[in-house]
């Protein structure tokens, strides 16, 4: 499978596929697949304004799932710079011995390529390389599907079982955590830098961000310490964004400080009460500081709830056997896993789901690039093909 994998990866490397704007990449990939494997009906399922997924079916069997979009946007250097600090071109896919290096091959072009090649060489099951598969806030509220998986699930018969092809730990996952976003807002009164006392608090709310960040760090420690470690999953939390004011005119002191957090919960945490508890802690802390006259609010945006497939479900049992045959031993146990994917959405719809895939790492000298073992990618493609052919319909 080596050459087909490289061909797919090189094609994906030429077309940006940021979340919600994968349609061009999906059509390019569909045309390439139709030319290479003409006896399969390759389709693009469109969603939203520019979203797109690649779908194909060999009939009855499980769904093999991965996604087309990348977490970062290889077509928007300035947007990436906000996260990576680097707006220089990333560079093309490279192969050095057994090591692949490139943009987005860990999230999720490598596993997606393995899934596509495995499906093309099987005679059974369905393939969905979905658009909008990475978590992102701002899901919208007009009732229309906002991810490729939702668009597929709303319009197609659902299978009993699914295999999620994603990078992860060197084992099988049948239990994944949920996730949600929290937005902390601390609001005072705006002012001007040349008259610090014109703002509330004096100097502006952003100047006192350390008070809020310190209490968030204390809350995070308590949240993680209370992790019951249920099943394979655990908890995680991180401050991923902080802002306030107008970068083009910093002589204006902003009225509001905004901090965004990503929270992972393997246990059945209720996001709204957790947000209320955090807001109470922040108000108490701010009341003892220069922020005493500011309003504090914590808003929550759920992404998905934690969900598990029975460890003896047919798809898990089949995956365990295929893993053992391919890698020469039982999948090692895992606890405290904190990666949440669309597997939770599949399970929420009653589909038994197992996740497995290669292990990715950052490339030396450029953390925007991932590295993968090509031999390992081939091994997972063989496992995916076997599961398509053997998991009960």
N, C-alpha and C positions, 0 to 999 in steps of 0.2 A: 504493500500500500504506500510505500515511500514516495514514489513519483506523483501519484494523484494527490497526496496530501500536500506536497510542495506546490503543485499547480494551483490548488484551491487557495492556499495561503498567499501565494504571490498575487493571485487575482484580488483577494480581499485587501491586500496591502495597498492596492492602487486606488481604492475608492473610499473616501471618508464615509463613516457610518455612525455619526453621533446620535445619541438617543433622541428618538422622535423624528429623525431625518435620514432614515435608512432606505428610503424607497429607491433611490438611484442605484445603490449597492445591491438591493434585492433584485431589481430588474436585470442588472448586469450579470449577477450570479445565475439567475434563471436562464438567461440566454446561453451562457457558457455550459450549464448543465444539460440543457436541451440539445445542444450540439454534441456533447460528449456521450450522453446517455439518452438517446432520442426515444426509446420505448417507454420512458417514464413521463407522466404528465406533471411537469414542474409548473407551479403556480406562484404568483405574487399576491399575497393577501394584504390589501392596503388598509390603513387605519389612520385617523387623524388627518392633519393637513399634508404631512410628508412622510408618515410612517409606513413601513413595509416589512413583510415577513416572507420567507421562502417556505413553501409547503409542498409536499409530495406524498403520495400514498401507494403502497403495494397491496392494500386491502387489510384484512383482519390482522390484528397484532398490536403490540404496545406502541406508544408514542415515544420517539426519540427526540428529545428537546435540547436546544441550546439557543443562544441569541446572537444577532448580528451586530448590535450596537456595542460601542466601546465606552468605557467609563469616561475617559477624556475624549476630546475632539481633535483629531489630527488635521482638521481643516481650519481650526481657530486657535492660532498660536497665542494670541493675547488672552483668551479665556483660560487656556492651559497654564499660562504664566501665573495666574492667581493661585494655583495649587502647587505647581512645580518650581516656580521662580525662573523658568527658562522658556523663552519664546523662540529659540532657534529651531530650524527644521529638525525633525526627529531622525530622518534617514530611513532608507528602505529595509525590508526584510533581509536578514543575512543568515547564512549557514556556515558554521565553522566546526568541521568534524561532525559530531552528533548534536551540537548545540544550535538551536534556532534562537534568533534574537530579532525583536521587532516591536513595533507599536501595537498594543492591543491583542497580542497573541495569547496573553494570559486571561484577559477579559475582552472577549472570550473567543477570539478567532481560532486559536489552536484547537480547543475542544469542539468548536463548531465545525471545523474542517474534518476532524476525525469522525464526527457524527455523520456528516454528509457523505464521506467516502464509504463509511460502514453501511449506510442505508443504500447507496447506489449498488453495492455488492451483495446486498441481501435480496430476498424475494418476498419479504413480508413486513408488515408494520407501516408506521407513518413517521414522517420527519417534519419537524417545525423548527426553523431557525428564525426566531421571533425578533421583531423590532421592539425597542423600548423595554428590554429585559433587565436593565440595571435600575436599581432604586433611585428615584429622584422625587423631590418634593414638588408640590404644585400639581396634583393629579387632575385638577379640573373638577367641575361640578355640574356639567351639562348632561350627564347620564350616558355619554358616548364612550366606547372603549378607549382607554388611553394606553394600553399596551398591546403588542401583537398577540400575546397569549390570551388576553381577554377577548380580542376580536375573533380569534380562532374558536375559543370555547363557546362564544355566543352564536356561532354559525355552523358548527360541525358537531357530529356525534362524538361523544367523549369516550375514550378507551377505558378499560379497567385499570391499566397499568401504564406507568411512564418511567423513562430513564432520563435523568437530567445529566447532560454532558457539560460539566464545568470543572475547572481546576479546583483543587481542594486538598485535603489531607490524603495520605497514601492508604486509604481504606474505603469502606462503603459508608454512606450516610443515609439513614432512613428517618432521621429526626432532625429538623432544622428549626432554629429560633425565629421568632418574630422580630419586627423592628418598627420604630416610629421616630419621628422628628419632633424636637422641642424647640420653640423659639422664645427666648427670654427678651423682654423689652423693659428697659428702665427709662422712664420719661420724666424729664424735668422741664426747664424753660430755656429756649434758645437765647443766644446773646452774640456779642462780637468780641473777637480776641483782643482788640485794643482797649476794651473795658471789661475785664474779666468778671467783675461783680454784676454785670448785666444778665448773666446766665444763672440758672439754678440747676446744680450748685455752682458757686463761683468757680470760674474756669471751665465750666461745661461738664456735662455728664460723662463724656468720653474720657476725660482726664482722670476719672475715678473708676475706670473699668476694672482695675486691680481688685477692688473690694468685691465686685460681683464674681470675677474669675476665681478668687480665693475661696469663696463660699461654694461655687460650683465644684471645685476640686474636692472640698470636704464632702459634699453631697455624693459625688461620684464614688469616693472611697466607701461610703456607707452603702450605696447601692450595690456595688460589686461584692462587698463583704457579706451581704444578705443573700447571695446567689445560692439556691438550694441544689444546683448542679443536677437537674433532672435529666435522665436519659443521656443522650450524647451531647447535649447542648449546654451553654452557659450564658453569662451576661457580659456585655461590653458597653462602653459609653465614651464618647469623645466630643470635645468642642471642635467643630469643623469650620466655623465661620464667625467672624466678628466684624461689625461695621457701625458706622454712624457718620453723618455729615456728608458734605459735598467735596469730593477730592479736588475739584477744580477751583474751589474757593474756601480754603481752610481758615480764612479769617472770620468765617461765620462759625460760631459754636453751636453744634446741633442740640436739639432738645431730646433726642432719643439715642440710646445705645441698644444695638441688636446683637444677640449672640445665638448662633444655631448649634444644636447638639443632635447627634445621631445616637440612638439608644437601642441596644439589642437585648432581648429577653428570651431565654430558652424556656422559662417557666411562664405560667399564664398571668403575666402582669397586666393590670388594667391601666392604660396610659393616662386617662383623665385624672384619677385620684393621685397618681404619681406626680403629674404636673402640678396639681393643687398643693401637694405636700412640698414640692420644690419651691413653689411661689411663696408659701408661708415661711420657709427657711430664709429665702432671699429678702423678704420684707423685714424680717426680724434683724437680719444682718445689716441691711441698709439703714434701718432706724438708728443704729449705733454708729453711723458714719456721716460723712458730708452729704450722702444721698438721702438723708432722712426726709426731705420734702419731695421726693420723687415717687411716682407711681411705678409699681412693679407688676408685670403680667407675664405668665407663662402659657403659651398656646401649644397645643399638641396636634400633630398630623399623623394618624396611624398609617402604616404601610402594610403590614400583615401580622397575623397572630402566629405564634409557634404552633407547629403541627407535626404529628408523627404518623408513620406507617407501621403497622405491626411488624415486628422483626421476623415473623414467620410467614409473611405474605409471599405469594408465589414469585413476585418480581424480586423481592429481597433474597429469597432462597436461591433463585436462578442466578442472581448476581454474585452471591457468595460462592457458588460452585464454579462459575465462569472465572471469577477472580482467582480462586485457588488453582485452577488448571493453568491459567496464564502466568501467574506470578509464583507458583510453587509453595503456597502456604495460605493459611486462613487470614482473612482481613483482620488487621490488629484492632483492638478496641480503641475507642476514642471518647473522651469526655471533655466538656467545656468548649465545644465547637461554637463559634460565634458568627459564622458566615450565613447570611440569609439570602435565599434566591427565590426564583419563581416556583421552586418546589413547594413552598408553603401555599401558593395559590392553587397548584394542582391538587394538593391534599385537601384544601378547603372545598374543592369541587368533588370530593369523594374518590379521587384517583390514587391508588397505591403507587408510591413514588420512591425510587432509589436514586441517589446521586453519587457519581464517581467520575474521576478524571485525573489528568496528570498534575504534577506539582510544578508550579511556575515560581520564578524568582526575578528580582530586578537585575537588569544588565549592569555590568561594571561600568561606571563612568556616566551612566544616564538612566536614572530611575524611571524615566518615561517609557523605557523599553523593557519588555519582559523577556525572559529566557525560558526555553523548554527543551527537553530531550526529544529528538525526533524519534528515536527508538521507542521511548515511552509512549509517545503519541500514537505510533503504529500499534503498540500493544493494546492501548485503550480502544482503538478503532476495531481491533479484532474482538474485544470483549463486547463492544456495542453491537457489532454484526451478529455475534452469537446470541445475544439477548433478544434482538429483533426476531430471530428465527426460532427461539425456544420458549420465550415467556408465553404462558397461556393467553389466548385471546379473551 
